[in-house]
Amino acid sequence: MRDIDEINELLRPLARISPDEPGGRAGGARAQALFADIIAQERDTTTAAAALLRRPRGRRFGHRALLGLAASAVLALGVVLGPSLLGGVATSYANSAVEIHEEADTYVARIKDPYADQRKFSEAFRSLGLNVELRVIPVSPSAVGEIVSLGGGDTPVNVPIGARKEPADCDLADSDCFMVVTVPAAIKGTPDVVHFELGRPAKPGESYENNWQSATRPGEPLAGVKVSGRTVDDVLAEVGKHGLSAEFRRVVVHEGGYTVEPLAADQVGGDWIVFKVIPAREGVVGLEVTAERQTGLEYAD
């Protein structure tokens, strides 16, 4: 039990890292200093673990080996912060992908690695008792940093779920720029799952997942260009002017709506009608088309 007590004592400084204090954010100066102190120990964690297995019962484990194992556990499993490391209610959580803390009846989640394994985001929310599933998806330029879809759960109107960049006008390519999601604390303990999709910059060649939105929105390559209701030849001319290429999807109208399906370019006539142009990936747009005007579609012309 003395070894367990030593581990608790060595890790106790983590419990004093408050997210409300300057530098108290996980990843902030105090947390980084603590992690650096742990990681700087000379004993390799794998060697220490092996040594522990080799030692006979009753032998005490050294402080540096304990610190090494503590560092390994902290970095692998994430850090839960709150009134006490060993008891009380956790108010903050951090792992390599995201850090979350509570402020003014709202949980604030800062995305540190938008390209991380999606499970790390859900793990962080669950660790704080929040039934939230967050996906960070590749999107076209105008949707970066936005919540592109949201569903499930009942949220109070006076504490809206939202997203922003922090600082407000920063560039997400900068390591000091974060995507931030806010979730009302009122949803804590509710059975319904709240689903988020937050837009991140796409990697080169990566397909956009916000392909239901228009490629003529502000911030998109065809911003302000009228495309709906025009012929394929006319729209392709506009696409070429903007240095883009196009691929096609056929619109199939049915009762209550429509669906789309892939369509080869050589199957599309120049006099076909464009219903909508969507972002596909960098430098490429998707034209949703029909062979003729469909009465069940609302063209933007």
PyMOL commands that set and color helices and strands:
alter all, ss='L'
color gray80, all
select helices_A, chain A and resi 2-16+29-39+45-54+63-77+118-127+141-143+185-187+232-241+265-267
alter helices_A, ss='H'
color red, helices_A
select strands_A, chain A and resi 79-81+92-94+98-103+106-111+132-139+147-151+162-166+178-184+194-201+245-254+257-263+273-281+284-290
alter strands_A, ss='S'
color yellow, strands_A
deselect
rebuild
show_as cartoon
